[in-house]
Amino acid sequence: MLKVPQQQYIKFLYENGDCSISEIAKSLGINWRTAKKYAIKDDWNEPLRKRRKRYPILGPYLDIIDTWLTEEQALPRKQRYTAKRIFDRLCEEHGFEGSRRTVERYVAQRRKELKFERAESYERLEHPGGEAQVDFGTAYVGQAGQFVERKVLVMSFPFSNAAFAFPVRAENTECFLEAMKRIFERIGGVPRKIWFDNLSAAVVSIDRDGGRTFTDQFLRFAAHYRFTPEFCNPYSGHEKGHVENKVGYGRRNWLVPPPVCDTDAGLETYLAQMAEADMDRPHYAKKERIADLWEAERKKLLTLPTVPFEVFRLEPARLNKYRELRFETTTYPLPQCRALETVLLKVKWDEIEVLSSDGEYRLLATLPRPYTEKAIPIEWPAVFDGYRRKPRAVMYSDLAKFMPASVRTFVQVEDVELRKSRIALIRRLLDTHQMSEIGAALDTLAGHFSPEAVLEHTLYAMKHPEFRPEPLVESHTPVEINGHMPDLRQYDAILGVSRS
């Protein structure tokens, strides 16, 4: 191969020296084809050739090693080849005569290359306005003095970075569809396309070729609201990464510390307020207010149908001989029904309507839908042990808002010595009473000048109420003398007693 100055000289003679290819070949003493190659060459960019590491001794064995390294991916990590084991097999089975260090270097390099070949590449999804992503999250909130678990359906809009949430008790089909319906009604429209993962509330099964079988209720819901459902590949939650991030963002920013909501309706209102307030900040990339972007995106939503979708499923049931209905793990007494009667259950997300199965579908009863409550009780004795060590902590503690209001007012006093004594009193009472009982006792002592002096007696009286028997009602005394009081003055005269 000629050097670059020689190549350039041939090109110069051909372009500017009016020399033919034959004359150039003859004057430079090179082959005619070589002279022609550089004389008519147009592309002088230097090619980037892939550098290949030479393995003069290991070369004939590279395909063998590559095969072993590829096939081992099907095995558990602890059961894969070491470089030493590959070296031993090459020596024993294929007569390899090179060094172990050469094999180790190649195995390490090849494993890195295979790792990059297997790595999935990701592309940032660009969502036009009016598209949403949906996912469930789990959160704990304060109810009845303990932490209870709630599922939260989050619907996020990647274009504007707006998000909305609705709390439910479980991830069943009825809760899933009802939560989406409530969010549609809150935002005043329906996203044109919604991305889901393969949650069981919508997808019954996934075929080997990727085809999905959906629940009938989900298909009717999508048709009613006219949105196009899109589903991620199995185990590919990153394909709806926006809502995945929003679930975590909402948990960290809206639910820390856990809010105290006496009812699920209160939690719904709280989440709606937090979602609205969160839009008063700039978009992470577009630097515009999320609220402004959301107002523009709302115009791209589909209109709500004139008739809302009623989310429920129907299933038959039969009462037992005691006129009781068994639903999942709960038994309901239905004295208004007949023993062994067949009924139709209209199962909604929060209640069950019991209908007659005679074709008229008369409403026989409305029952609350049972859910297994997952709760974490607050260990109040341990909490008050901490308050005893640091009395000032009770004034700023996040757990204080989970106490009954009367207990919180009782211990959160400015007088430090009084606060210490009251904390010690509550801690002692917690050994024998529930926090709710202490709160109820303090409620009865509202306005008392020294509630700590009588609190313990009040608790005892509440646990041991005074027995007051009802007056005896008897019917044997004649009516004529019933209630008659005898005149005892004659006896007083005999005894010489004077009553004045």
C-alpha positions as CSV (number, residue, x, y, z in Angstrom):
1,M,0.0,0.0,0.0
2,L,1.4,3.4,-1.0
3,K,1.9,6.1,1.6
4,V,-0.5,9.1,1.7
5,P,2.0,11.6,0.0
6,Q,2.5,9.1,-2.9
7,Q,-1.3,8.7,-3.3
8,Q,-1.7,12.5,-3.3
9,Y,1.0,12.9,-5.9
10,I,-0.7,10.4,-8.2
11,K,-3.9,12.4,-7.9
12,F,-2.1,15.6,-8.6
13,L,-0.4,14.3,-11.8
14,Y,-3.8,13.0,-13.0
15,E,-5.8,16.2,-12.3
16,N,-3.2,18.9,-12.9
17,G,-0.3,17.4,-14.8
18,D,-2.4,16.2,-17.7
19,C,-0.8,12.7,-17.4
20,S,-2.6,9.6,-18.3
21,I,-2.8,6.6,-16.0
22,S,-0.4,4.7,-18.1
23,E,2.2,7.5,-18.0
24,I,1.8,7.8,-14.2
25,A,2.3,4.1,-13.7
26,K,5.3,4.0,-16.0
27,S,7.0,7.1,-14.4
28,L,6.5,5.9,-10.8
29,G,7.1,2.3,-11.5
30,I,3.8,1.0,-10.1
31,N,1.1,-1.2,-11.3
32,W,-1.5,0.3,-13.7
33,R,-4.4,-0.7,-11.5
34,T,-2.7,1.0,-8.4
35,A,-2.2,4.2,-10.4
36,K,-5.9,4.1,-11.6
37,K,-7.1,3.5,-8.0
38,Y,-5.7,6.7,-6.6
39,A,-6.0,8.8,-9.8
40,I,-9.8,8.5,-9.9
41,K,-10.4,8.3,-6.1
42,D,-13.0,10.8,-5.0
43,D,-13.6,9.9,-1.3
44,W,-10.5,10.7,0.7
45,N,-12.2,10.4,4.2
46,E,-10.2,8.2,6.4
47,P,-12.3,5.1,7.2
48,L,-12.7,4.1,10.9
49,R,-11.8,0.4,10.9
50,K,-12.8,-1.7,13.8
51,R,-9.6,-2.8,15.7
52,R,-9.5,-6.5,16.2
53,K,-7.4,-7.8,18.9
54,R,-5.2,-10.6,17.7
55,Y,-5.2,-13.9,19.5
56,P,-2.6,-15.9,17.6
57,I,-2.8,-18.9,20.0
58,L,-6.3,-18.5,21.4
59,G,-7.9,-17.6,18.0
60,P,-8.9,-21.2,17.0
61,Y,-10.7,-21.6,20.3
62,L,-12.7,-18.3,20.4
63,D,-15.9,-19.8,18.9
64,I,-15.8,-22.5,21.5
65,I,-15.4,-20.0,24.4
66,D,-18.2,-17.8,22.9
67,T,-20.6,-20.7,22.7
68,W,-20.0,-21.7,26.4
69,L,-20.4,-18.1,27.5
70,T,-23.7,-17.7,25.6
71,E,-25.2,-21.0,26.7
72,E,-24.4,-20.3,30.4
73,Q,-26.9,-17.4,30.5
74,A,-29.6,-20.0,31.0
75,L,-28.0,-21.2,34.2
76,P,-28.2,-19.6,37.7
77,R,-25.4,-17.1,38.2
78,K,-23.7,-19.2,40.9
79,Q,-23.5,-22.1,38.4
80,R,-21.8,-20.4,35.5
81,Y,-18.3,-20.8,34.2
82,T,-15.2,-19.3,35.8
83,A,-12.3,-18.4,33.6
84,K,-10.3,-21.2,35.2
85,R,-12.9,-23.8,34.4
86,I,-12.9,-22.7,30.7
87,F,-9.1,-22.9,30.7
88,D,-9.2,-26.4,32.2
89,R,-11.8,-27.6,29.6
90,L,-9.8,-26.2,26.7
91,C,-6.7,-28.0,27.9
92,E,-8.5,-31.3,28.7
93,E,-10.9,-31.5,25.7
94,H,-9.3,-29.4,22.9
95,G,-5.5,-29.6,23.6
96,F,-5.1,-25.9,24.2
97,E,-1.4,-25.0,24.9
98,G,-1.7,-21.3,25.7
99,S,-1.6,-19.5,29.1
100,R,-4.3,-19.3,31.6
101,R,-3.9,-15.5,31.8
102,T,-4.8,-15.2,28.0
103,V,-8.0,-17.0,28.6
104,E,-8.9,-14.9,31.6
105,R,-8.4,-11.7,29.7
106,Y,-10.5,-12.8,26.8
107,V,-13.3,-14.2,29.0
108,A,-13.5,-10.9,31.0
109,Q,-13.6,-8.8,27.8
110,R,-16.1,-11.1,26.1
111,R,-18.5,-11.1,29.1
112,K,-18.6,-7.3,29.0
113,E,-19.4,-7.3,25.3
114,L,-22.2,-9.9,25.9
115,K,-23.6,-7.8,28.7
116,F,-23.9,-4.8,26.3
117,E,-25.4,-6.9,23.6
118,R,-28.1,-8.2,26.0
119,A,-28.8,-4.7,27.5
120,E,-32.1,-3.2,26.4
121,S,-32.1,0.2,24.8
122,Y,-34.7,2.7,25.8
123,E,-36.2,5.6,24.0
124,R,-37.9,8.6,25.5
125,L,-41.6,8.4,24.7
126,E,-43.1,11.5,23.3
127,H,-46.7,11.8,24.3
128,P,-48.9,14.3,22.6
129,G,-51.5,16.2,24.7
130,G,-54.5,14.3,25.8
131,E,-52.7,11.0,26.6
132,A,-52.5,9.5,30.1
133,Q,-50.8,6.7,32.0
134,V,-52.4,4.8,34.9
135,D,-51.0,2.8,37.8
136,F,-51.8,1.8,41.3
137,G,-49.7,2.8,44.4
138,T,-49.9,1.9,48.1
139,A,-50.1,4.3,50.9
140,Y,-50.8,4.4,54.6
141,V,-53.1,7.0,56.2
142,G,-54.3,7.7,59.7
143,Q,-57.8,6.5,60.6
144,A,-59.2,5.6,64.0
145,G,-55.8,6.1,65.7
146,Q,-53.9,3.7,63.5
147,F,-52.3,3.5,60.1
148,V,-54.5,1.8,57.5
149,E,-53.4,0.7,54.0
150,R,-55.1,2.3,51.0
151,K,-54.6,1.7,47.3
152,V,-54.3,4.9,45.3
153,L,-55.0,5.0,41.5
154,V,-52.8,7.6,39.9
155,M,-53.5,9.0,36.4
156,S,-50.7,11.2,35.0
157,F,-50.5,13.3,31.8
158,P,-46.9,13.3,30.5
159,F,-47.5,16.3,28.2
160,S,-48.3,18.7,31.0
161,N,-46.9,16.7,34.0
162,A,-50.3,17.0,35.7
163,A,-51.5,14.1,37.8
164,F,-54.7,13.1,39.7
165,A,-55.3,10.4,42.3
166,F,-58.3,8.5,43.8
167,P,-58.2,6.2,46.8
168,V,-59.8,2.7,46.9
169,R,-59.7,-0.3,49.2
170,A,-58.3,-2.8,46.7
171,E,-57.1,-3.3,43.1
172,N,-60.1,-5.3,41.9
173,T,-61.9,-4.5,38.7
174,E,-64.7,-2.5,40.3
175,C,-62.3,-0.3,42.3
176,F,-60.1,0.2,39.3
177,L,-62.9,1.2,36.9
178,E,-64.7,3.4,39.5
179,A,-61.5,5.2,40.3
180,M,-60.9,6.0,36.6
181,K,-64.5,7.1,36.2
182,R,-64.2,9.5,39.2
183,I,-61.0,11.0,37.8
184,F,-62.7,11.5,34.4
185,E,-65.5,13.3,36.1
186,R,-63.1,15.5,38.1
187,I,-61.1,16.6,35.1
188,G,-64.2,17.0,32.9
189,G,-63.0,14.8,30.1
190,V,-61.5,11.5,28.9
191,P,-57.9,11.0,27.7
192,R,-57.8,9.8,24.1
193,K,-55.2,7.1,24.8
194,I,-54.4,5.6,28.2
195,W,-51.3,3.4,28.9
196,F,-51.7,0.6,31.4
197,D,-49.5,-2.3,32.7
198,N,-51.0,-5.8,32.6
199,L,-53.0,-5.5,35.8
200,S,-55.5,-8.3,36.5
201,A,-58.4,-5.9,36.8
202,A,-58.3,-5.4,33.0
203,V,-56.2,-8.3,31.5
204,V,-57.3,-11.9,32.0
205,S,-54.3,-13.5,30.2
206,I,-51.5,-12.8,27.8
207,D,-50.8,-15.2,25.0
208,R,-47.4,-16.3,23.9
209,D,-47.5,-14.1,20.9
210,G,-48.4,-11.1,23.1
211,G,-52.2,-11.1,22.5
212,R,-54.3,-10.2,25.5
213,T,-57.7,-11.4,26.7
214,F,-59.5,-8.6,28.5
215,T,-62.3,-8.6,31.1
216,D,-65.7,-7.9,29.5
217,Q,-66.3,-5.1,32.0
218,F,-63.1,-3.3,31.0
219,L,-63.9,-3.6,27.3
220,R,-67.4,-2.1,27.8
221,F,-65.9,0.6,30.0
222,A,-63.3,1.6,27.3
223,A,-66.0,1.6,24.6
224,H,-68.4,3.7,26.8
225,Y,-65.7,6.4,27.3
226,R,-64.2,6.0,23.8
227,F,-60.5,5.9,24.9
228,T,-57.9,3.7,23.3
229,P,-56.1,1.4,25.8
230,E,-52.4,0.7,25.3
231,F,-50.7,-2.0,27.3
232,C,-47.0,-2.3,28.2
233,N,-45.0,-5.5,27.4
234,P,-44.9,-7.9,30.4
235,Y,-42.4,-6.9,33.1
236,S,-41.8,-3.6,31.3
237,G,-43.2,-1.0,33.6
238,H,-40.6,1.5,32.3
239,E,-42.7,1.9,29.2
240,K,-45.1,4.0,31.4
241,G,-42.3,5.5,33.4
242,H,-44.1,8.9,33.8
243,V,-46.8,7.5,36.1
244,E,-44.4,5.2,37.8
245,N,-42.5,8.3,38.9
246,K,-45.7,10.1,39.7
247,V,-46.7,7.3,42.1
248,G,-43.5,7.7,44.0
249,Y,-43.6,11.5,43.8
250,G,-47.1,11.6,45.3
251,R,-46.2,9.2,48.1
252,R,-43.2,11.3,49.1
253,N,-44.7,14.7,48.7
254,W,-48.5,14.2,49.4
255,L,-48.5,11.4,52.0
256,V,-45.5,12.2,54.2
257,P,-46.3,12.4,57.0
258,P,-49.4,10.2,56.6
259,P,-52.5,12.4,56.6
260,V,-55.2,11.9,59.2
261,C,-58.5,11.3,57.3
262,D,-61.4,9.9,59.3
263,T,-63.1,8.6,56.1
264,D,-62.1,7.6,52.6
265,A,-64.2,10.5,51.3
266,G,-61.9,12.8,53.4
267,L,-58.8,11.2,51.9
268,E,-60.3,11.7,48.4
269,T,-60.8,15.4,49.1
270,Y,-57.3,15.7,50.5
271,L,-55.6,14.0,47.4
272,A,-57.7,16.2,45.1
273,Q,-56.4,19.4,46.9
274,M,-52.8,18.2,46.9
275,A,-53.0,17.4,43.1
276,E,-54.4,20.8,42.3
277,A,-51.8,22.6,44.5
278,D,-49.0,20.6,42.9
279,M,-49.8,22.1,39.5
280,D,-48.7,25.6,40.7
281,R,-45.0,24.9,39.8
282,P,-42.9,24.9,36.6
283,H,-42.7,21.8,34.3
284,Y,-39.4,20.0,34.9
285,A,-38.4,20.4,31.2
286,K,-40.7,23.0,29.6
287,K,-40.3,25.6,32.4
288,E,-43.9,26.6,32.1
289,R,-46.5,26.3,34.9
290,I,-48.0,22.8,35.0
291,A,-51.4,24.5,35.5
292,D,-51.0,26.5,32.2
293,L,-49.9,23.4,30.3
294,W,-52.8,21.4,31.8
295,E,-55.4,24.0,30.7
296,A,-54.0,23.7,27.1
297,E,-54.1,19.9,27.4
298,R,-57.6,19.7,28.7
299,K,-58.9,21.0,25.4
300,K,-57.6,17.8,23.7
301,L,-59.6,15.5,26.0
302,L,-62.7,13.6,24.7
303,T,-66.0,14.8,26.1
304,L,-67.7,12.8,28.8
305,P,-70.6,10.6,27.7
306,T,-74.1,11.9,28.6
307,V,-74.8,8.8,30.7
308,P,-72.1,7.7,33.2
309,F,-71.0,4.1,33.2
310,E,-72.3,2.1,36.2
311,V,-69.5,-0.1,37.5
312,F,-70.8,-3.4,38.9
313,R,-70.8,-7.1,38.2
314,L,-73.7,-9.5,38.7
315,E,-73.3,-12.9,40.3
316,P,-75.9,-15.4,41.7
317,A,-75.9,-16.5,45.3
318,R,-77.9,-18.7,47.6
319,L,-78.8,-18.2,51.3
320,N,-78.2,-21.0,53.8
321,K,-80.9,-22.5,56.0
322,Y,-80.3,-19.8,58.6
323,R,-81.1,-17.1,56.1
324,E,-77.5,-15.9,55.9
325,L,-75.6,-14.8,52.8
326,R,-71.9,-15.7,52.4
327,F,-69.9,-13.3,50.2
328,E,-66.1,-14.0,50.0
329,T,-65.1,-14.3,53.7
330,T,-68.1,-12.5,55.3
331,T,-71.5,-13.7,56.4
332,Y,-74.5,-11.4,56.4
333,P,-77.8,-12.2,58.1
334,L,-80.8,-11.4,55.9
335,P,-83.9,-12.1,58.0
336,Q,-86.1,-10.5,55.4
337,C,-85.3,-13.3,52.9
338,R,-86.3,-16.9,52.9
339,A,-84.1,-19.8,53.8
340,L,-82.2,-21.3,50.9
341,E,-83.5,-18.5,48.6
342,T,-81.5,-17.8,45.4
343,V,-80.7,-14.1,45.0
344,L,-78.7,-11.9,42.5
345,L,-75.8,-9.9,43.8
346,K,-75.0,-6.5,42.2
347,V,-71.4,-6.1,43.4
348,K,-70.1,-2.5,43.3
349,W,-66.8,-1.1,44.5
350,D,-68.1,-0.2,47.9
351,E,-71.4,-2.0,48.4
352,I,-73.5,-5.0,47.4
353,E,-77.1,-4.8,46.4
354,V,-79.1,-8.0,47.0
355,L,-81.7,-8.4,44.3
356,S,-84.5,-10.9,43.9
357,S,-83.9,-13.4,41.2
358,D,-87.6,-13.6,40.0
359,G,-87.0,-11.4,37.0
360,E,-88.3,-8.3,38.8
361,Y,-84.9,-7.6,40.5
362,R,-86.5,-6.1,43.6
363,L,-84.0,-4.6,46.0
364,L,-83.9,-6.8,49.1
365,A,-80.9,-5.3,51.0
366,T,-77.9,-3.1,50.6
367,L,-74.7,-4.4,52.3
368,P,-71.2,-2.8,52.7
369,R,-68.7,-4.6,50.5
370,P,-66.2,-6.4,52.9
371,Y,-62.5,-5.7,52.6
372,T,-59.7,-7.1,54.7
373,E,-58.3,-4.1,56.5
374,K,-54.5,-4.0,56.5
375,A,-53.6,-1.8,59.5
376,I,-50.6,-1.0,61.5
377,P,-51.6,-0.1,65.1
378,I,-49.7,2.7,66.8
379,E,-47.7,1.4,69.8
380,W,-48.8,4.2,72.1
381,P,-46.9,3.0,75.2
382,A,-43.6,3.1,73.2
383,V,-44.5,6.5,71.8
384,F,-45.2,7.9,75.3
385,D,-41.9,6.4,76.6
386,G,-40.2,8.6,74.1
387,Y,-42.3,11.6,75.2
388,R,-41.2,11.0,78.8
389,R,-37.6,11.1,77.8
390,K,-38.1,14.2,75.6
391,P,-41.3,16.0,76.8
392,R,-40.9,18.8,74.3
393,A,-41.2,16.3,71.4
394,V,-45.0,16.0,72.0
395,M,-45.5,19.6,70.9
396,Y,-44.1,18.8,67.4
397,S,-44.6,15.1,67.0
398,D,-46.3,13.9,63.8
399,L,-47.9,11.1,65.8
400,A,-49.7,13.6,68.1
401,K,-52.3,14.2,65.4
402,F,-53.3,10.5,65.6
403,M,-54.3,10.9,69.3
404,P,-57.9,11.7,70.2
405,A,-58.3,15.5,70.3
406,S,-58.9,15.5,74.0
407,V,-55.7,13.6,74.7
408,R,-53.7,15.9,72.4
409,T,-55.0,19.0,74.2
410,F,-54.4,17.4,77.6
411,V,-50.6,16.8,77.0
412,Q,-49.8,19.7,74.7
413,V,-49.6,22.4,77.4
414,E,-47.0,25.1,77.7
415,D,-46.2,24.5,81.4
416,V,-43.3,22.0,81.2
417,E,-43.8,20.5,84.6
418,L,-47.5,20.0,84.0
419,R,-46.8,18.5,80.6
420,K,-44.3,16.0,82.2
421,S,-46.8,14.9,84.8
422,R,-49.6,14.5,82.3
423,I,-47.4,12.5,79.9
424,A,-46.4,10.2,82.8
425,L,-50.1,9.8,83.8
426,I,-51.2,8.9,80.2
427,R,-48.2,6.4,79.9
428,R,-49.3,4.7,83.2
429,L,-52.9,4.5,82.1
430,L,-51.9,3.0,78.7
431,D,-50.8,-0.2,80.6
432,T,-54.5,-0.9,81.4
433,H,-56.6,1.1,79.0
434,Q,-56.8,1.8,75.3
435,M,-56.0,5.2,73.9
436,S,-59.6,5.6,72.7
437,E,-60.9,4.9,76.2
438,I,-58.6,7.6,77.7
439,G,-59.8,10.0,75.0
440,A,-63.5,9.2,75.8
441,A,-62.8,9.8,79.5
442,L,-61.2,13.1,78.9
443,D,-64.2,14.1,76.7
444,T,-66.5,13.7,79.7
445,L,-64.1,15.9,81.8
446,A,-64.1,18.8,79.4
447,G,-64.0,22.0,81.4
448,H,-63.0,20.3,84.6
449,F,-60.5,22.5,86.5
450,S,-58.2,19.5,87.3
451,P,-58.9,16.6,85.0
452,E,-55.7,14.7,85.9
453,A,-57.0,14.4,89.5
454,V,-60.2,12.5,88.5
455,L,-59.2,10.9,85.2
456,E,-58.3,7.5,86.7
457,H,-61.6,7.4,88.6
458,T,-63.5,8.4,85.5
459,L,-62.0,5.5,83.6
460,Y,-62.8,3.1,86.4
461,A,-66.4,4.3,86.4
462,M,-66.7,3.9,82.7
463,K,-65.4,0.3,82.9
464,H,-67.6,-0.5,85.9
465,P,-70.8,1.4,85.6
466,E,-73.1,1.6,88.6
467,F,-75.8,-1.0,88.6
468,R,-79.3,0.5,88.9
469,P,-82.0,-2.2,88.8
470,E,-85.3,-1.4,87.2
471,P,-88.3,-1.0,89.6
472,L,-90.1,-4.3,90.3
473,V,-93.4,-4.5,88.5
474,E,-95.9,-6.9,90.2
475,S,-99.6,-7.5,89.5
476,H,-100.7,-9.4,92.6
477,T,-101.7,-6.5,94.9
478,P,-105.4,-5.5,94.5
479,V,-106.0,-2.2,92.8
480,E,-108.0,-0.8,95.7
481,I,-105.1,-0.9,98.1
482,N,-102.2,-0.5,95.6
483,G,-100.2,2.5,96.7
484,H,-102.1,2.8,100.0
485,M,-100.0,4.2,102.9
486,P,-101.2,3.0,106.4
487,D,-102.0,5.5,109.1
488,L,-99.5,4.8,112.0
489,R,-100.8,7.4,114.5
490,Q,-102.8,4.8,116.4
491,Y,-99.7,2.9,117.2
492,D,-97.9,6.1,118.1
493,A,-100.6,6.7,120.7
494,I,-100.3,3.2,122.2
495,L,-96.5,3.6,122.5
496,G,-96.8,7.1,123.8
497,V,-94.8,8.5,120.8
498,S,-95.5,12.0,119.7
499,R,-94.8,13.0,116.1
500,S,-94.8,16.7,115.4
